[in-house]
């Protein structure tokens, strides 16, 4: 009998403990959900506040210079994105291409190797094709063709990149010009009022600083894209040079 009461007591304690644990877990989960929802709301409010503040500051900077700085950003980003897409499409697996060309030369000769190059995209394949197209003459002719066409391909890789560097230099200069004009306007107001009041100076200085800040932001953004593009071009050019040397070695062995 005592054992039965002991078992019942232990069972009751376990049930009560389980109920309390479930209740605590439910409360904790509810609290966590509420906190997450509140944090999300706060983050959304902060994000919205940041965009509103950015828009407000942009409008305060004045439509003249701020519009030109924004145009520099849009044009620079358009050119940068176009170059990045072009360079990524121009990237070739040079090791695989070289192996395929070598296998084609061994099995089917020059024409088979040229067919492999025609079916492969990128400047490296185009350079290979030009070298193979002159392979029937002599090695010197093939080498000259590779060097000449390599210069053409490099020009295509660097196309319009100079415009990005122009916008990088132009954006902060426009910002500094807006700064100078804002300071001039502030001094004009002081001269017209005949008294140096903080409210007269603050407006012009604020416009001046805003144009400088936005000009520097545009330059920083475009500089990041520009450096990536230059690094990508250098990588492709190095592949082109290495592959050209490899192609000459393949042609020399094929002639023998």
Buried (B, 14 or more C-beta within 10 A) or exposed (E): EEEEEEEEEEEEEEEEEEEEEEEEEEEEEEEEEEEEEEEEEEEEEEEEEEEEEEEEBBEEBBEEBBEBBBBBBEBBBEBBEEBBEBBEEBBBEBEEBBEBBBEBBEEEEBEBBBBBBEEBEBBBBBBBBBBBBBBEEEBEBBBBBBBEBBEEBBEEBBEEBEBBBBBBEBBBEBBBBBBEBBBEBBBEBBEEEEEEEEEBBEBBBBBBBBBBBBBBBBBEBBBEBBEBBBEBBEEBBEBBBBBBEBBBEBBEEBEE
